[in-house]
């Protein structure tokens, strides 16, 4: 699939086919694609917690997501929790912020990497939903996420039950200024 086609067809899916599975090697491809994302000084601070077993998925979904997100990812095949190592991306070698964003740059880098993951999923015929409303402490406990990592997103992966329309996009003139 061409990149532009993947960008045009990727959707946030909130209804997944139950019983469909995604094998480990395919999930590994998603993480490898994420790792190709650009990062501050090649810091590669993204970390990925891939939940595949039905028992662990049930526990993670039930104990870490609010009810509306539990419903939105029902039937998904896997959950990927994405984090970044704090105080590296956007920092100098002595641990001082290199610009005013500090750890926000780590979130920026992870967003770039997560987009690679989402587009690779689309290329492979998979569907995703990125969820930012989650219980950070519960995720740390469920997945043994260390304190030196910032929990950012929970991504449901699976196969959609129905097609989703592309939401209307703003006109170019309202989002870009050209000089």
Secondary structure as UniProt FT lines:
FT   HELIX           3..9
FT   TURN            18..19
FT   HELIX           24..35
FT   HELIX           40..42
FT   STRAND          46..51
FT   HELIX           54..64
FT   HELIX           67..72
FT   TURN            73..75
FT   STRAND          78..85
FT   TURN            86..90
FT   TURN            93..94
FT   TURN            100..103
FT   HELIX           104..123
FT   TURN            124..125
FT   STRAND          127..131
FT   HELIX           136..143
FT   TURN            147..148
FT   STRAND          149..158
FT   HELIX           172..175
//
